[in-house]
Amino acid sequence: MTAGDWLEPDWPAPANVKALVTTRDGGVSAGPYASLNLGLHVGDSPAAVERNRALLRARLPAEPRWLDQVHGTDVADADEAGHVRADASLATRPGVVCAVMTADCLPVLFCNDRGTVVAAAHAGWRGLAAGVLDATVARMGERPENVLAWLGPAIGPRAFEVGDDVRDCFVAADPLAAAAFQPAGAAGKWMADLFMLARLRLRKLGIARIYGGEICTYFSPDRFFSYRREGKTGRFASVVWLSE
């Protein structure tokens, strides 16, 4: 579903769980950042980014808890104010907005079925392999059967070429991950399915209710930024919060 030119996750979350994903449309940035770039770290005009963030803020109950993402596994408490280095955050207080920015990496949104906790995780292949989803679910403090996960737009299996090192990293941890890699044609190269790898990881944690995972950023140039496609580009945001 769409909210204007933005996405609303299609998942059976409780009514008080709100979420959206911005697209690249509707902002003021120019050039490779056109037009709703939300990343301050990619070379865009800071003034333009702040105006873009204000446009997002108008749709939210509060300013998102922006993270300094480093492809790690740290999970921040969004209920506490302050800019922190982490790749996921969670909130239990209504009106506190968890957010992650991506441009090919996988954003994963979480909630429990009682609508008392939400979380957002930034899962590139490094963070996914290191356990960022595991760490996020652990911090939620919920039994796996009570957790819902939604996989947002990310680079898809027809565009994500990786080397033996990436494949070996995942297969060593879980032999079932071999199914997420198809030969790319050149020796030592593979096409990786980030969505499948995330689903495997979540199912291994005991989470069965997994939604989304159908939108490829690389092949959606009019809607989403893609670092693999463009190099110099912007970032879109996936946000989740509890309403009052």
Secondary structure as UniProt FT lines:
FT   STRAND          2..3
FT   TURN            4..5
FT   STRAND          6..7
FT   TURN            15..16
FT   STRAND          17..21
FT   HELIX           31..33
FT   TURN            34..36
FT   TURN            40..41
FT   HELIX           46..57
FT   TURN            58..59
FT   STRAND          67..68
FT   STRAND          75..77
FT   TURN            78..79
FT   STRAND          84..85
FT   STRAND          88..91
FT   TURN            94..95
FT   STRAND          98..102
FT   STRAND          106..112
FT   TURN            113..114
FT   STRAND          118..123
FT   HELIX           125..130
FT   HELIX           132..140
FT   HELIX           144..146
FT   STRAND          147..151
FT   TURN            157..159
FT   STRAND          161..163
FT   HELIX           164..173
FT   HELIX           175..180
FT   STRAND          181..183
FT   TURN            187..188
FT   STRAND          189..192
FT   HELIX           194..204
FT   TURN            205..206
FT   STRAND          209..212
FT   TURN            218..219
FT   TURN            221..223
FT   HELIX           227..230
FT   STRAND          236..242
//
